[in-house]
Amino acid sequence: MKIELRKNCAYSLLVPTSMGIRLAPLNGQPVHSSELFTMQATSAESNVVSISSYLGLPVKLLTAFVKDSPISQFIKNSLASRHITYEGKEVAQGGPWGFRHQFNIADSGYGSRGPRVTNDRAGEVGRTLSAKDFDLEKIFVKEGVQIVHLSGLIGALSPETSAFCLELARTAKRNGTRISFDLNYRASFWKGREKELCAIFTEIASVSDILVGNEEDFQLCLGIEGPEAGGKDIAGKIQGFKGMISNVKKAFPAALVFATTLRQVINTNSHMWGAIMLEGDKWHVVEPREITVLDRIGGGDGYVGGMLYAILKGWEPEQWIQFGWACGALATTFLTDYAQPADEEQIWSIWEGNARVKR
């Protein structure tokens, strides 16, 4: 099956996001015992588009910035270095208790010590994202977008961002732009807004072409009944996920692709990594294979980013899941939470299990 995409578009991929800062201790140390940290600009959605941006496709990011903030400038510099075009309203800080960019403080873990991540989102400027801050007619009609990727993290961040994602989905649908939706359920975001968000997520899912999520995402975001437990072994889990995705397809028959990842943690630095994708009526499964992990954060984003890149390139469906799996594996070898592929060959070498030196 081929997914027909709009032609002659300015952007291959568009995402709304709330950019922030990630602080991580050096050398895999815990946060509470560290004095030296690295700082990077981050968001799950920018992680996704980085696969395409590093591999040469034009991508655009819609966000919000704190006006005259050095952190904002740091983020803009980072996005530019990643070949990501961005657009965002400059929001006045409004004093020391006003707006700022989110902070993600991450202990990557090591060996038997698991990762611990703390999110500090108080005063987050990305919560103000609104359709009125962007010329959607210009972006979707005059410039053109092939795929818009929406994340449940942005969809549930605030009432404003929920309405923004819904408007993006509606605008994309009207203009022939394909829609990718990664549900990304977060209980703390949904608290007190369950009925409202379920209705919004259901509408977005109903117009989406690509749906990504795990068992919890589909059940808690969309109210889809899960299948009977498939067992604790890998084969059982795969059958369980297949049952879940089959139920999702019955509820959202317009979607063309359904996908999820499989992960079994042996220890912090060694995972069994796999994936499942339903394309039309055909199943594609990557049986979990062992990968060595430097930092697990961003692996799922890399998978989605790789899958979307393969779709944008017009490759065969079996290559979508293969390239996505390998991009997710690649992301876990970086200290940044986004992959920075050198070229397609590097990613295919990971898929082939070829880690030999290239001279």
N, C-alpha and C positions, 0 to 999 in steps of 0.2 A: 504493500500500500504506500502510495505517495501522498504527502500532505501538500496540497497546492498552496503556494504562497504568493502574495502580491509581488508584482514586478516593479522595477525602477523606483524603489523606496530609498529614502535618505538613510533610514536606520533598519538594520536587521533585527535589533532587539531593543526594547524599551522597558525600563523598570521604575516604579516609584519606590523610594526608600527613605529611611531616616539614618543619615550618616552619623557615626560616632567615633570614639577613640577606644582602642583596645590596649590595655596595659598588661604585660606579661613579664614575670621574673626571668632573669637570665638562667640558663643552664638547667631548665626544668625544675627549679626550686619552688617551694610553696610560697604563697603571697605573704603569709604572716611572718616569715623568717627572712624576707628579702629586702634589700636596700636599693638594688639596681634593677630597673625595668626597661623593656623596649616599648615603644609607642608606635602604633600604626592606625591608619584610618580604616574603619570597618563598617560593614553591614552585611547581613545575609544576602541581600539582593545584589549588592555590588560584587559579592563573591561569585554569584551566578554569572553575571555578564562578563567577568574578567576572563573566563575561558575564551569567549568570542573576541573580546577586545585584544588580547595578547596574540590571537591567531589571525588578526587582520580584518575582522568584520566591524562595521560601524555600529556602535551601540550608544544609547543615551540614557541618562539617569535623571529622574525628576525628584527634587528634594527641597530642603529648606536650610538656610544658613543663618547663624547669628551674625548680625552686622558688626563689622570692625573687630571681629574676634580673631586672635592669632590661631585658635584651634580651627576655625573655619578656613583660614588660609592654608593651614597644614593639610586639611582634608582636600581642598581644591588642588593643591600641589600634587597630592598623592593620586587623585583621580586623573589628573593630566598625565602623570607618569605612567599610568596604566592604560592610556589611550582611550579613556572614557569621556565622552562629551557629557556635560552636565548643565542643568538649568535649575535655578532655585531662587525663591524670594529671599531677600535679605531682611531678617526680622530683628528689630531693635532689642537689645538685651533686656532693657527695662530695669536696670539696677542690679545689685549683687544677688537678689533673690528672684531674678527674672529667668529668661530663657538661656539654655546652654545645650551643647551636644551631649548625647548619652555617653556614659563610660562603661566599658566592659572590662572587668578585672579578672584575668584568667590564670589559674594555675593549671598547666598542661598535664601535670602528674608525671609519674615515672615508675616503671616496673609495677610493683604491687600497690603503689599509691595512686589512686584514681584522680582524674582531673576534678577541679572545683572551679566553678565560674560564678561570679557575682555581677549582676547588672544594676547599675545606678542610673535610673532614667528620670529622676526628679527634674522638672523644668525642661524636659526634652523638646527642642524646637521642632523636631519632626512631627510632633503631635498636631501641629498647626496646618499640615499639608491639606490643600484644598484645590478643587478643580478651578476655582476662580483665579488662582494664581498663575495659571498656564493657559496658553492659547491652544486648546486641544484641536480646534479646526485646522490651525496651521500645522501642528505636529502630525495629525492623522490623515488629513486630506491633502494639503499642499506638499508636505515633505514625505509623508508615508512611512509606515512601520510594518514590518513583516510579522513579528511576534511581540506581544506585550506579555511580560511575565509578572504575575501578581503573587505576593506572599501573604499568608495568613497573619504573619507578624505585623505587617503594615495594615492589613485589613482590620485588625482588632486593636490597634494601638490607641485609638481615640475615636469618638463619634465622627470627628472631622475626617480622619484618614479612612474610616469605613466608607463614608459617603464618597470620598475621592476614588477609592478603588472600584466602587460600584459604577461610578461615572466613567472611569477609564474602560471598564469592561463593556459598558453599553456603547461607548463611542467606538471602541475597537470593533465590536460586532457589526455596527452600522456600516463601517468602512472596509470590511473584508480583511481586517487584521486578525491573525490567529491569536488565541488566548491560552496561556499556560498558567495554571493555578496550583501552587504548592500550599497545602492547607496549613501546615505549621502551627498546630494547636498549642496554646500556652494558657494554662489554667488561670494564672494571675491576671491575664489580659481579659479573660472572659467573665470574671467574677462580677455578678450583678447585671450582666448584659447578655446572658445566654440566649434568651428568646430573640432579641434584636439581632445578634450576630448570626444566629442560626439561619434567620431569614435572608440576611445579606449574603452569607457564604453560599447558601443554597441557590440564590439567583446567579451569583458569579459562576458557580459550578455548572449551572444549567446551560450557560453559553460558552463554557470552556471547551477547547479542543484537546488539551492535555491536562490531566489531573494527576497530581503527585501527593502521596501521603501514606502514612503507616496506619496500622489498625486503629490506634487511638484517634488519629486525625479524622478518619472517616466516620467513626462512631460518634465522637463528641462534637465535631463541627457540623456534620450533616445528618446525624441521627440514623445512620445506616446500621442495621443489625449485623453483628459479627457472626461468622460461621462457628460451628462447633470446633473446640480446640483440636488442633492437628497433631499435637504431641510436642515433646520437648526436643526431639532430634531435628536436624536440618530438614530432612525430607518432610517431616510432619509440619514444620513451620511453613515451608513453601506451599504445601497443600492448604494450610490455613489461610495464608495470604491470598492464594488464588481464589478461595471461597469468598473472602472479603471483597476482592476486586470484582468478582462476578456479581456480587450484590450491588456494588456501586454502579456497575455498568447498567444494570437493570433500572436503577433510579435515574441515571444520567446517560441515556442512550445516544445523545448527540456527540458526546466526547469520542475522540478517535484513538487516544492513547491514555493508558493508566499505568502508573509506575510507582515503584517503591524500592528501597534498599533493604538489604539484610545484613545485620552485623552481630557477630558473637565475639565478645571480648575475652581473650585468653589472659592477657594482662594489658596494662596501659600501652605498651609498645608493640603488641602483637594482636591483631584482630583477624577474624574470619570475615571476609567482605564479599557480599554477593548482591544480586539485584533481580527484580522481576519486572516484566513489562508485558502488558496486553495491548497489542496493536491490531485493531479490528477484532477478528475472532482468533488471532494467532498469539500463542504464548511464547515469550522469549525469557529464558532463565539463565542467569549466570550463577552456577553453583558456587557457594562461598569458598574463596581461596584465601590462604594466609597472606597478609600484608604486614610489613613493618611500619610502625606508626611513630612519627616524631611528635605530632600534635594532631589529635583527632578532629579538632574543631574545624568545620568547613568542608569535611568530606562529603556530606550530603549535598551541599551547595555545588561542589565540584561535579557530582554525579548529574545533577539537573542541568548545570551549565554545559557539560559535555554532550548530554542528550540533545539539548536545544541546538547546539552548534552543528551536530550531525544532521538534524532535521533541516536546518537552514542551508546546509551544503547539498541537500538533495540526495543523501546516501540511502542505501538500502536499510530497511527497519532493523535487521539483525545487528547492523553497525551502530545504531542509535544507542542500544543498551551497552554494547561493548565499549564504545568510546566514552560513554557516561561513566561506566564502572572504572575505567582506567583514569579518567580525570579526577574522580573521587579519591582513588588510590594515590594519585599524584599530589593532590591537595594535602594529604596527611604527611607528606614528606617535607612540607614547608613550615617555617616558624610563623609566617603570616597565615591568616585563616582563609586565604584565597590562593588558588594555584596560579603559577606564572609559567605556563608552558612555553618552551622555546620554539616548538614547531609541532606539527601533527605527528611526525615520525617519533618524537620522544614519547608521545602518549600511546601510539600503537606498540612501541617497544615494551611498555608496561603491560599492555594487554597480552602480548606474546610471551611475557615472562623473561624478557631479554634484558638483563641488567649489566651486560658486559660493557667495558669501556668503549666509547666511540672516539676515534682519533681522526 
